[in-house]
Amino acid sequence: MRSQRGVADSTLDTYQTTLVDLFRTLGDDPSAFTAYAVRAFVLERAKPHSRGRAKTIATSTRAFLRFLVATGQCPAGRDYAVPRFANWQLASVPRFLAADDIERAIAACEGESRLRDRAVVLLLARLGLRASEVAGLKLTDIDLRNGRLAIVGKSRREEWLPLTQEVGDAIIAYLEQARPPLRTSQLFFTDFAPIRPLTRVAVKCIVRRTLLRAGIKSRHRGAHVLRHSAATAMLRQGVSLSGVGTILRHRSPAMTQYYAKVDFDLLSEIAQPWVGRLPC
């Protein structure tokens, strides 16, 4: 998946959890996997999760079975035993935080001891980066002279984003005052020994602690809620959908249309009058 399809390590980590359970449940002999056992595994594994997570479980299982079939380790057609889960495109509403909550979260990172957390939160909330992209940043990705930042996103594509003054100042403050003096190109590190580069999970933990410290009451406390918040904030500030898609690096315009639901001013302009009878 990494070498042939360019799948990101964060995606592979998610797939691996499902595939480890697959072998624990069905055994370590793929040639003995029956269609009934494969289907039952996916349905049972997906039962306690959301529709999105269920689709990921099915996708990872199906992809791995295709690999096993292609390499002669599993009977042909076994991948067709994986059930599909209904999905309605753009059916849900983006999860995001209000602008005031974002500012409170950033303010909760004040102080010399939280320079790293401030830079991380700003990268997520202002530029809409993913947790894995923040964790993977290197010193060579920062072009302060031209005010831009190189991001390696999904499918290993490298793209440049504008580096705003606020985000740039936060990164410089972290580099000058808080980053461990290590001879490595990695940008962000843990605060306590053993000192090591931040992981995707560590970035999520930083966001969760920041939101708790700021007293923000929200069901959604992951790093991705800041990415959604960045997109909705840009829309409400007048940025076009295509502009938001460029910043978020969406490969399909349909992905960006997801955020149009929170642009209530735009929706009111295209809303059609109700043609039915009014209630009594």
C-alpha positions in Angstrom: 0.0 0.0 0.0 2.8 2.4 0.8 5.0 1.7 -2.2 2.4 1.0 -4.9 -0.4 3.4 -3.9 1.3 6.0 -1.8 -0.9 5.5 1.2 0.1 7.6 4.2 1.4 5.9 7.4 -1.5 7.2 9.4 -3.9 5.4 7.1 -1.8 2.2 7.3 -1.9 2.4 11.1 -5.7 2.5 11.0 -5.8 -0.4 8.6 -3.4 -2.4 10.7 -5.7 -2.4 13.7 -8.4 -4.1 11.7 -6.1 -6.6 10.0 -4.6 -7.7 13.3 -8.1 -8.5 14.5 -8.8 -10.3 11.3 -6.1 -12.8 11.9 -6.9 -13.1 15.6 -10.5 -14.0 14.6 -10.1 -16.1 11.5 -6.7 -17.6 12.1 -3.3 -17.2 10.3 -4.1 -19.3 7.3 -5.7 -17.1 4.6 -6.5 -20.1 2.4 -9.0 -21.2 5.0 -10.9 -17.9 5.1 -14.5 -18.6 4.1 -16.9 -16.0 2.7 -19.2 -16.5 5.6 -16.4 -16.0 8.1 -15.1 -12.8 6.4 -18.6 -11.3 6.2 -19.3 -12.1 9.9 -16.0 -10.6 11.0 -16.6 -7.3 9.2 -20.2 -7.0 10.5 -19.2 -7.8 14.1 -16.1 -5.5 14.0 -18.2 -2.6 12.6 -21.2 -3.0 14.9 -20.2 -0.6 17.7 -18.8 2.1 15.4 -20.1 4.9 13.2 -20.9 4.5 9.5 -17.6 6.2 8.6 -15.6 3.9 10.7 -17.5 0.9 9.4 -16.6 1.8 5.9 -12.9 2.0 6.9 -13.1 -1.4 8.4 -14.6 -2.8 5.2 -12.2 -1.0 3.0 -9.1 -2.2 4.8 -10.3 -5.8 4.9 -11.3 -5.8 1.2 -7.9 -4.3 0.2 -6.0 -6.8 2.2 -8.0 -9.7 0.8 -7.4 -8.5 -2.7 -3.6 -8.6 -2.0 -3.9 -12.1 -0.6 -5.9 -13.2 -3.7 -3.3 -11.6 -6.1 -0.5 -13.4 -4.3 -2.2 -16.7 -4.3 -2.7 -16.9 -0.6 -6.5 -16.7 -0.6 -9.2 -18.2 -2.9 -10.2 -16.0 -5.8 -13.2 -13.8 -5.2 -13.0 -13.9 -1.5 -12.8 -10.0 -1.4 -16.4 -10.0 -2.7 -17.5 -11.4 0.7 -16.9 -8.1 2.4 -20.2 -6.2 2.8 -20.7 -2.6 1.8 -22.2 0.0 4.1 -24.7 2.5 2.9 -23.3 6.0 2.7 -25.1 9.2 1.6 -22.6 11.8 0.2 -22.7 15.1 2.0 -25.4 13.9 4.4 -23.8 15.0 7.6 -22.9 18.5 8.8 -19.3 19.5 9.5 -18.1 19.3 13.1 -16.5 22.6 14.0 -15.9 25.0 16.9 -17.2 28.6 17.0 -14.7 31.3 16.3 -14.7 32.4 20.0 -13.8 28.9 21.1 -10.9 28.8 18.7 -9.5 32.0 20.1 -9.9 30.6 23.6 -8.0 27.5 22.6 -5.2 29.5 21.2 -5.1 31.7 24.3 -4.9 28.6 26.5 -1.5 28.0 25.0 0.1 31.2 26.3 3.3 31.0 28.2 6.9 29.8 27.5 6.0 26.3 28.6 3.4 25.9 25.9 5.1 27.4 22.8 5.1 24.0 21.1 1.3 23.6 21.8 0.6 27.0 20.5 2.4 26.4 17.2 0.6 23.0 16.8 -2.8 24.4 17.5 -2.3 27.4 15.1 -1.2 25.0 12.3 -4.3 23.0 12.7 -6.8 25.9 13.3 -5.4 28.5 10.8 -4.0 26.4 8.0 -6.3 23.3 8.4 -3.5 20.8 8.6 -4.1 17.2 9.5 -2.6 15.8 12.7 -0.2 13.5 10.7 0.9 16.5 8.6 1.8 18.5 11.7 3.7 15.6 13.2 5.6 15.0 10.0 6.8 18.6 9.6 10.6 19.2 9.2 12.7 22.2 9.4 13.3 22.0 5.7 9.6 22.4 5.1 9.6 26.0 6.4 10.4 28.7 3.9 10.4 31.9 6.0 12.0 34.0 3.3 9.0 33.4 1.0 6.4 32.9 3.7 5.3 29.4 2.8 5.2 25.9 4.2 5.7 22.6 2.4 3.1 19.9 3.3 3.3 16.3 2.4 -0.3 15.1 2.5 -2.2 12.1 1.3 -0.7 10.1 -1.5 2.7 11.6 -0.7 1.9 14.8 -2.6 4.0 17.8 -1.6 2.3 21.1 -1.8 3.0 24.6 -0.6 0.8 26.6 1.7 1.0 30.3 2.6 2.6 30.7 6.1 0.7 33.5 7.9 2.5 35.9 10.2 0.8 34.5 13.3 1.7 31.0 12.5 5.2 31.9 11.5 5.9 33.8 14.7 4.6 30.9 16.7 7.0 28.5 15.0 9.9 30.8 15.4 9.2 31.3 19.1 9.2 27.5 19.5 12.4 27.1 17.6 14.2 29.8 19.5 13.0 29.1 23.0 11.6 25.6 23.4 12.7 23.1 20.7 15.3 20.6 22.0 18.8 21.3 20.5 18.8 18.0 18.5 20.6 17.5 15.2 17.6 16.3 13.3 15.3 17.9 10.8 12.1 17.0 12.7 10.3 20.1 13.9 8.2 19.1 16.9 9.3 16.9 19.8 7.9 15.7 23.1 8.5 17.8 26.2 9.6 15.1 28.5 12.2 12.2 28.3 12.5 10.2 26.3 12.6 13.1 23.8 11.3 11.9 20.5 9.4 13.4 17.5 5.7 14.0 17.9 3.4 11.3 16.5 -0.1 11.8 15.0 -1.6 10.5 18.3 0.5 12.9 20.3 -0.8 15.9 18.3 -4.4 14.7 19.0 -3.5 14.6 22.7 -2.2 18.1 22.6 -5.5 19.3 21.1 -7.5 17.4 23.6 -5.6 18.9 26.6 -5.8 22.3 25.1 -9.6 22.2 24.7 -9.9 20.9 28.3 -7.7 23.7 29.6 -9.7 26.3 27.7 -12.9 25.0 29.2 -14.4 24.3 25.8 -17.4 22.0 26.0 -17.6 20.0 22.9 -18.2 16.3 22.0 -15.5 16.6 19.4 -12.0 17.1 20.9 -9.8 15.6 18.2 -7.4 17.5 16.0 -9.6 17.1 12.9 -12.3 19.4 14.5 -9.8 22.2 14.2 -9.3 21.5 10.4 -13.1 21.6 10.0 -13.1 24.9 12.0 -10.5 26.4 9.8 -12.6 25.6 6.7 -15.8 27.0 8.1 -14.0 30.1 9.3 -12.5 30.7 5.8 -16.0 30.4 4.2 -17.6 32.8 6.6 -14.8 35.3 5.9 -15.7 35.3 2.2 -13.2 32.7 0.8 -14.7 30.8 -2.1 -15.2 27.0 -2.0 -12.5 26.5 -4.6 -10.1 28.6 -2.4 -11.0 26.5 0.7 -10.4 23.4 -1.3 -6.9 24.7 -2.4 -5.9 25.3 1.2 -7.3 22.0 2.5 -5.7 20.3 -0.6 -8.8 18.4 -1.5 -8.5 16.2 -4.6 -12.2 16.5 -5.4 -14.4 19.6 -5.3 -17.1 17.3 -3.8 -15.1 17.1 -0.6 -15.1 20.9 -0.3 -18.9 21.2 -0.9 -19.3 19.4 2.4 -18.5 22.8 4.1 -21.1 24.8 2.1 -23.7 23.7 4.7 -22.3 26.1 7.3 -22.3 29.1 5.0 -25.8 30.2 5.9 -25.6 33.5 4.0 -24.8 31.7 0.8 -27.5 29.1 1.4 -30.1 31.8 2.0 -29.3 33.3 -1.4 -30.0 30.1 -3.3 -32.9 28.8 -1.2 -36.2 28.5 -3.2 -39.6 29.5 -1.8 -41.7 26.6 -0.5 -44.4 25.7 -3.1 -46.6 23.7 -0.8 -49.5 24.9 1.3 -48.8 26.9 4.4 -49.8 25.3 7.8 -53.0 26.5 9.3 
